[in-house]
Amino acid sequence: MGSRFRGTEDEVRALSALINLARAAELMASHQSRNVADDGLTLSQFGVLETLHHLGPLSQKELSEKLLKTSGNMTMVVTNLEKRNLVSRERRKDDRRCNRVGLTARGRRLIRRVMPAVVKSITADMSRLTQAEQGQLRRLCRKLGKQEES
């Protein structure tokens, strides 16, 4: 679906591209939400568990940066995971303002169980594209994502 915006050719093309990108991302996110909802997780909570599973314990600030979430949102997500005994927080001795977040044994078991279904769903969604197209999409998204750093 394109835009009915009437601007310059460059503006219409850019807006249409963004709309298509956002719709595709929302569709895939909705598929992933369904995958993790059965385990009582939100996508943000799943993102925290997955990040900690692959990178090990991180500060809440590092988690916020990696997942592109605000510090307030990250505090709420971590608090809810902590209530379910999926993560634990430990104050750093050298900086009491900083919490280190890590997976509990229960959190590790959950992410190991949930992750294969999520990966299978993502792979199915992405199979609409050829391998070359998936590589091209990855490169284009990285290029767009680096725009802020310039």
N, C-alpha and C positions, 0 to 999 in steps of 0.2 A: 504494500500500500504506500503510495507516494503522498506528497503533500499538495494541498491546494494553494499553497503560498505562491504568490505571483511576484517574484523578484527577478534578479539577474539569473542567467543560466548557471553561473557558479553558485549562487545562493540556493537555488532550487536543487541542484545536484548534491550539494553538501547537506542540506536539510533532509532530502530523501535518503541519502546514505546513512545519516544518523538515525532516522526513523527505522530503517530496515535493520540496522545493527542493534538498536534498543529492543525491537520486537523479537529478534532472534535470541538475544540474551535473556529477555523476560520469559520466553517460551522454555528455554533450556533450564532456567532457574526454577520455573514452576515444576518441571519434571523432577529436578533434584529435590525440591521441597517435599514432593510426595514420597520420594524414596526415604527421606530421613524422618518424616512426620510419624511414621509407624513406631519409631523409637522415641517419640516425644521430643525430637530435636528441631530447632529452627536451622535455617541455612547458616546463620551467623554462628550458632553453637557448633554445628558440624565443622565449619571453617576453623574454629579454634581447636577442636579436637584433632582435625586432620593436620593442621600446622604444627601443633605440639607433638603429634605422632612422628612427623617427618623431621622436625628440627630440634626437638627436645625442649626443655624448659626455657621460657622467655619471659621478659618483663611484660606487663600489661601495655606499656608504651610500644614495645616492639610488636606485640600482637596487633595493636591498633594500626600501626604503620603497614604491616604486612597485609592485613585484611581491609585496609582503607576504611576503617571505622573511627568514629570519634572516641575520645577517651571515656566520655560518659557512657556511650553505648557499650564499649568494651567492658567497663566496670559492671554493668547490668548483666551482660552475657556471661561473664566469668562468675559473678555471684550466683546466677541461676545454675550454672554447671557445678559449682561448688556445693550448692544445696543438695544436688543429686549424687554427690560424692564421685563426680567424674573428673574433677580437677582439684588440685590443692594450691593454696597461695601461701607463700612464705616471704616474710619481710626480709629484705637483704640487711645484713648486719652493718655493712658500710654505708647504707643509705636507707634509713627507715621509711622514707617516702615511697620507695620502690618495692613493688611486689613481684616476686618471681612466681610464675604459674607453670605447673607441671601436671601431667596426667597421673591419675591414680591407677591402681591395678584395674579397677572397674572401668575407668575411662579407656584404658588400653584395650580391654576385652571388647568394649562396645565399638570403638573405631575399627578394630580388626574385623568385626562381624559386619558392620554397615558398609565399609569401604568397597568391597567387591561389587555390591549391587549398584552403588553410585557410579563406579567406574564402568560397569557394564552398560548402564543407562547413557552415560556420556558418550561412550563408544558407539552405541546405537544411534544417538542423535547426530553425531559427527559423521557417521557412515554415509550420510546424504552427500557428503563431499568426497572427492577422490583424495588419495594421500597427498598429491601435489597441491590440491586446493586447501587441504587442512594446513599444510606447511605455509602456503601463501597467506591464509587467514591469520595464522600465528604471527608471521612477520609483519603484516599490516597492523594488527592489534598492538604489537610491541612498539611499532613506529608511532602510532597514535598515543600510546601510553607514555612515551618518552617526551611528548610535546611539552609537558610542564617543566621538565628538567632543563629544557633549552634556555 
